[in-house]
């Protein structure tokens, strides 16, 4: 049971880092929204989104993890687009 608790603690630590990184990413997204608004660029850029997904999936050496990473980043980008739209209103 001690091993399970240690592993769960490790997951908790990773989760804390993930949350901090997501906060940082969303702060950058807000800056992107302001820049797009100033230049008249659209919120959704399918070429950029495909490139981001390809890049992050390519970073994953274990092919078993690639679909999960793609799904997570798709969700992150969907949330980023919602945040951008909210900031542009």
KALINZI-V809790 format. One record per backbone hydrogen bond with DSSP energy under -0.5 kcal/mol. CO is the residue of the C=O (numbers start at 1). NH is the residue of the N-H. Records with the same first field share a line. If there is no record, write none. Layout:
BEGIN
CO->NH + NH
END
This chain:
BEGIN
1->5
2->6
3->7
4->8
5->9
6->10
7->11
8->12
9->13
10->14
11->15
12->16
13->17
14->18
15->19
16->20
17->21
18->22
19->23
20->24
21->25
22->26
23->27
24->28
25->29
26->30
27->31
28->32
29->33
30->34
31->35
32->36
33->37
34->38
35->39
36->40 + 41
43->45
45->49
46->50
47->51
48->52
49->53
50->54
51->55
52->56
53->57
54->58
55->59
57->60
59->61
61->63
62->65 + 66
63->67
65->69
66->70
67->71
68->72
69->73
70->74
71->75
72->76
73->77
74->78
75->79
76->80
77->81
78->82
79->83
80->84
81->85
82->86
83->87
84->88
85->89
86->89
END
